């Protein structure tokens, strides 16, 4: 931040109503900043309002407001339901219809929290926007850098790979050096009502986990029946719509009597085909990415670690930039690489995030039927 004393610097805190964002606000108050809490109402439907582990709906807004009152800071609720529906939920549904596996949390960070909310923070005269993400922002030789969190089990850097260098200059992540146990201890020490509140789980706007029902509700024509084929093109059965499947899926195929377990290897949405094969067929060595975001710009091939899903450990790879796209050669290969997911680049010997892109295709996809 600037060289002004803390009490003369305004920090807007994104308050979701959970313990992480609440402690973030408390830490900023403790450090003497002029803190303003903002909660975005992103949806408000049925069971999601009261479901444990949800966020950004009725009960969570109440919790955020109560924490702000306890901390003695102003708190505002902004209605972003329409923006969230268009920028995140509609994109989520469209991705499944294309046979992809979307990550709505990344889209929310990219298109709402670090875009619209950041603009609001600037309009309020803030010097920074602070969030409760578990990730670190460190000053490097060429400006601020994004690094993995100290608590590896809570690291959220994968979900923030779309953050731009300009946004990073304005963002702060006070929890990046803390363990989750420390965060809850601070909440308990301050007597915050959310100290023991469960963490957010699953997709916030799909409270029952039934994403295909959401897709069909948004587009009644989304579930079109088609064929299930093996790698040779032989029809093994039928399905009720590609929106019910993702690469790597084993359950729910409706197939039996096979010599070995079968998995979804590829989804051909235009032809309404789900291609299945043995587990070995999920192995991919080459991944094509599009729309790459560079936090540390690269012009030529380089070695690094990559993550192809948020729950996967990083693996060794070589990345070759190609304009706005990139080609990733995974040294030992990866399994069940799904189009629509992200491939994020990390330093081989360090914690810095170099960038990442959206998975468009793999060698498995090109080799399958």
C-alpha positions in Angstrom: 0.0 0.0 0.0 1.0 3.6 0.0 3.3 5.2 2.6 0.3 6.9 4.4 -0.4 5.8 8.0 -2.8 2.8 8.2 -5.6 4.9 9.6 -5.6 7.1 6.5 -5.8 4.2 4.2 -9.1 2.6 3.2 -9.4 -1.1 2.7 -12.5 -2.7 1.3 -13.0 -6.3 2.5 -15.1 -8.8 0.5 -17.2 -10.4 3.2 -19.0 -13.6 2.3 -20.2 -14.3 5.8 -17.7 -17.1 6.4 -14.9 -17.2 9.0 -12.1 -16.5 6.5 -13.5 -13.2 5.2 -14.6 -12.2 8.7 -11.1 -12.7 10.1 -9.7 -10.8 7.1 -11.8 -7.8 8.1 -10.9 -8.2 11.7 -7.2 -8.2 10.9 -7.5 -5.1 8.8 -9.3 -3.4 11.6 -6.6 -4.6 14.1 -3.9 -3.1 11.9 -5.6 0.3 12.0 -7.0 0.6 8.5 -10.2 2.4 7.6 -12.2 -0.7 6.7 -15.4 -1.0 4.7 -17.1 -4.4 4.4 -19.0 -5.4 1.2 -21.1 -8.5 0.6 -22.3 -9.5 -2.8 -25.6 -11.1 -3.0 -25.1 -13.5 -5.8 -28.1 -15.7 -5.7 -31.1 -16.4 -3.5 -33.0 -19.6 -4.1 -34.6 -22.3 -2.1 -32.4 -24.5 0.0 -29.3 -22.6 -0.8 -30.3 -19.9 1.6 -29.9 -22.1 4.6 -27.7 -24.9 3.4 -24.6 -25.4 5.6 -21.4 -24.7 3.6 -23.1 -22.4 1.1 -22.1 -18.7 0.6 -23.3 -15.4 -0.6 -27.0 -16.0 0.1 -29.5 -15.1 2.9 -27.9 -16.5 6.1 -24.4 -15.6 5.0 -25.4 -12.0 4.3 -26.9 -11.9 7.9 -23.6 -13.3 9.3 -21.5 -10.8 7.4 -23.6 -7.9 8.6 -23.4 -9.2 12.2 -19.6 -9.5 12.1 -19.3 -5.9 10.6 -21.4 -4.6 13.5 -19.2 -6.4 16.0 -16.1 -4.9 14.4 -17.6 -1.4 14.2 -17.2 -1.0 10.5 -19.7 0.1 7.8 -21.1 -2.8 5.7 -22.9 -2.7 2.4 -24.8 -5.5 0.5 -24.7 -5.2 -3.3 -27.2 -7.1 -5.4 -25.2 -8.8 -8.1 -27.6 -11.6 -8.8 -28.2 -10.6 -12.4 -24.5 -10.1 -13.1 -23.6 -13.4 -11.4 -26.3 -15.2 -13.4 -25.0 -14.0 -16.7 -21.3 -14.1 -16.0 -21.0 -17.3 -14.0 -24.2 -19.5 -13.9 -25.0 -19.2 -17.6 -21.4 -19.9 -18.5 -21.4 -22.9 -16.3 -24.5 -24.4 -18.0 -23.1 -23.6 -21.5 -19.8 -25.4 -20.7 -21.6 -28.6 -19.7 -23.6 -28.4 -23.0 -20.3 -28.2 -24.9 -19.1 -31.3 -23.1 -16.7 -29.4 -20.8 -16.2 -29.5 -17.1 -16.4 -25.9 -15.9 -14.9 -24.2 -12.7 -17.4 -21.5 -11.7 -15.3 -20.4 -8.7 -12.6 -19.2 -11.1 -15.2 -17.4 -13.3 -16.6 -15.7 -10.2 -13.2 -14.4 -9.1 -12.4 -13.3 -12.7 -15.6 -11.8 -13.7 -17.3 -10.6 -10.5 -15.0 -10.4 -7.4 -11.8 -9.2 -9.0 -13.6 -7.1 -11.7 -16.8 -5.5 -10.5 -16.1 -5.5 -6.8 -12.6 -4.2 -7.4 -14.1 -1.3 -9.4 -16.5 -0.6 -6.5 -13.6 -0.6 -4.1 -11.7 2.0 -6.2 -14.9 4.1 -6.5 -15.1 4.1 -2.7 -11.6 5.6 -2.6 -10.0 2.4 -1.3 -6.2 1.8 -1.4 -6.8 -2.0 -1.6 -9.3 -4.8 -1.8 -8.7 -7.6 0.7 -10.2 -11.1 0.5 -10.1 -14.2 2.6 -8.4 -16.4 0.0 -5.5 -18.6 1.1 -2.8 -17.3 -1.2 0.1 -15.0 -0.8 1.0 -11.7 -2.6 4.7 -11.0 -2.4 6.7 -8.1 -3.8 9.2 -9.3 -6.4 11.8 -7.5 -8.5 9.2 -6.8 -11.2 6.3 -6.0 -8.9 3.7 -8.0 -6.9 3.7 -11.8 -7.4 1.2 -14.5 -6.6 2.4 -17.4 -4.5 0.9 -20.5 -3.0 -0.4 -20.2 0.6 1.7 -21.3 3.6 -1.1 -23.8 4.5 -0.8 -26.2 1.5 -4.0 -27.9 2.4 -5.9 -24.6 2.0 -4.0 -23.2 -0.9 -6.4 -21.5 -3.4 -3.9 -20.3 -6.0 -5.4 -22.6 -8.6 -8.6 -20.7 -8.5 -6.9 -17.3 -8.8 -4.8 -18.0 -11.9 -6.9 -15.5 -14.0 -5.9 -12.7 -11.7 -4.1 -10.0 -13.8 -0.9 -8.2 -12.8 -2.8 -5.0 -12.6 -5.5 -6.5 -10.2 -2.7 -8.1 -8.1 -1.3 -4.7 -7.4 -4.6 -3.7 -5.7 -5.4 -6.9 -4.0 -4.4 -8.1 -0.5 -4.6 -11.6 1.0 -4.0 -11.4 4.8 -4.6 -15.1 5.4 -1.9 -16.3 3.0 0.7 -16.9 5.8 -1.8 -18.4 8.3 -3.0 -21.9 9.0 -6.7 -22.5 9.1 -6.4 -23.3 12.9 -4.9 -19.9 13.4 -7.7 -18.2 11.6 -10.4 -19.9 13.7 -8.4 -19.1 16.8 -8.5 -15.4 15.9 -12.3 -15.6 15.3 -12.7 -17.2 18.7 -10.5 -14.7 20.4 -12.6 -11.9 19.0 -15.9 -13.6 19.9 -17.1 -13.7 16.3 -20.2 -15.7 15.9 -18.8 -17.4 12.7 -15.8 -18.8 14.5 -17.0 -22.4 14.1 -19.0 -21.9 10.9 -18.4 -24.7 8.4 -16.4 -23.9 5.3 -18.1 -23.4 1.9 -18.5 -26.7 0.1 -19.2 -27.7 -3.5 -20.7 -25.2 -5.9 -22.5 -22.4 -4.1 -25.4 -22.1 -6.5 -26.0 -25.9 -6.8 -26.9 -26.6 -3.1 -27.8 -30.3 -3.7 -24.9 -31.1 -6.0 -27.3 -31.9 -8.9 -25.8 -29.6 -11.5 -27.5 -31.4 -14.4 -30.9 -30.4 -13.0 -29.7 -26.8 -12.9 -28.5 -27.0 -16.6 -31.9 -28.4 -17.6 -33.8 -25.8 -15.7 -31.9 -23.1 -17.6 -32.3 -24.8 -20.9 -35.0 -27.5 -21.1 -33.5 -28.7 -24.4 -30.0 -29.3 -22.9 -30.4 -33.0 -22.2 -30.5 -34.6 -25.6 -30.1 -38.4 -25.8 -27.1 -40.0 -27.6 -24.8 -43.0 -27.9 -22.2 -44.4 -25.6 -19.3 -45.7 -27.7 -16.0 -47.6 -27.1 -12.7 -46.4 -28.5 -13.3 -48.3 -31.7 -16.6 -46.6 -32.4 -18.8 -49.5 -31.4 -22.1 -48.5 -29.7 -22.3 -49.9 -26.2 -25.4 -48.2 -25.0 -27.3 -44.9 -24.8 -27.3 -41.9 -22.5 -29.8 -39.1 -21.6 -27.5 -36.2 -22.4 -23.8 -35.2 -22.4 -24.5 -32.8 -19.5 -24.5 -35.8 -17.2 -20.9 -36.7 -17.9 -17.3 -35.5 -17.3 -14.0 -36.9 -18.4 -12.8 -39.6 -16.0 -16.2 -40.5 -14.8 -16.9 -44.1 -14.0 -20.3 -44.2 -12.3 -23.6 -43.7 -14.0 -22.6 -45.0 -17.4 -25.3 -47.6 -17.5 -22.9 -50.3 -18.8 -22.4 -53.7 -17.4 -20.8 -57.0 -18.3 -17.5 -55.5 -19.4 -14.2 -57.2 -18.8 -12.7 -54.2 -17.0 -14.1 -50.9 -15.6 -14.9 -48.3 -18.2 -14.4 -44.5 -17.8 -15.5 -41.5 -19.9 -12.5 -40.7 -22.1 -14.0 -38.1 -24.3 -17.3 -36.2 -24.8 -18.3 -35.3 -28.4 -21.1 -32.8 -27.7 -21.9 -31.8 -31.3 -22.6 -35.5 -32.2 -24.1 -36.3 -28.7 -21.5 -39.0 -28.1 -19.9 -40.2 -24.9 -16.7 -42.2 -25.6 -15.6 -44.7 -22.9 -12.5 -46.8 -22.5 -10.3 -48.5 -19.9 -8.4 -46.5 -17.3 -5.2 -46.6 -19.3 -7.0 -44.6 -22.1 -7.3 -41.6 -19.7 -3.5 -41.1 -19.7 -2.5 -37.9 -21.5 0.9 -36.5 -22.3 0.0 -33.4 -24.3 -2.5 -30.7 -23.3 -3.6 -27.8 -25.5 -4.5 -24.6 -23.7 -6.3 -21.5 -24.8 -6.7 -18.0 -23.4 -3.5 -18.1 -21.2 -3.1 -15.6 -18.5 0.5 -14.7 -17.7 1.5 -13.5 -14.3 5.1 -14.0 -15.2 5.4 -13.4 -19.0 7.2 -16.1 -21.0 8.1 -16.0 -24.7 9.7 -19.4 -25.2 9.5 -22.9 -23.9 10.1 -23.4 -20.2 10.0 -26.1 -17.5 7.7 -25.9 -14.5 5.1 -27.7 -12.5 1.5 -27.8 -13.6 -1.9 -28.6 -11.9 -4.8 -29.8 -14.1 -7.3 -30.0 -11.3 -7.6 -28.2 -8.0 -7.2 -31.4 -6.0 -4.3 -32.8 -8.0 -0.7 -32.4 -6.9 1.5 -30.4 -9.3 3.5 -32.5 -11.8 6.6 -31.7 -14.0 5.9 -30.4 -17.4 7.3 -28.3 -20.3 5.2 -25.4 -21.5 5.5 -23.9 -25.0 3.7 -20.5 -25.4 1.9 -19.9 -28.7 0.5 -16.4 -28.8 -2.6 -16.4 -26.6 -2.4 -20.2 -26.3 0.1 -22.8 -25.1 1.0 -26.4 -25.4 1.9 -28.4 -22.3 4.0 -31.6 -22.4 3.5 -33.5 -19.2 6.7 -35.4 -18.5 5.1 -38.5 -16.8 1.6 -37.8 -18.2 -1.7 -37.0 -16.4 -5.0 -38.8 -16.0 -8.5 -37.7 -16.8 -7.6 -34.2 -18.1 -10.9 -32.6 -18.8 -11.6 -29.8 -21.3 -13.0 -26.7 -19.4 -10.7 -27.2 -16.4 -7.6 -25.1 -15.8 -4.0 -25.9 -16.2 -2.0 -23.7 -13.9 1.8 -23.2 -14.0 4.0 -23.1 -10.9 7.7 -22.5 -10.4 9.6 -25.8 -10.2 11.6 -24.8 -7.2 9.4 -22.2 -5.5 5.9 -21.2 -4.7 5.2 -18.6 -7.4 2.3 -18.9 -9.9 3.5 -18.2 -13.4 0.2 -18.2 -15.1 -2.3 -20.7 -16.6 -4.9 -21.4 -19.3 -8.1 -23.3 -20.1 -7.7 -26.9 -21.2 -9.0 -27.1 -24.7 -7.9 -30.6 -25.8 -5.5 -33.5 -25.1 -3.8 -36.2 -27.0 -6.4 -38.5 -25.6 -9.1 -36.5 -27.3 -7.4 -36.6 -30.6 -6.7 -40.3 -30.4 -10.2 -41.4 -29.4 -13.0 -42.3 -31.7 
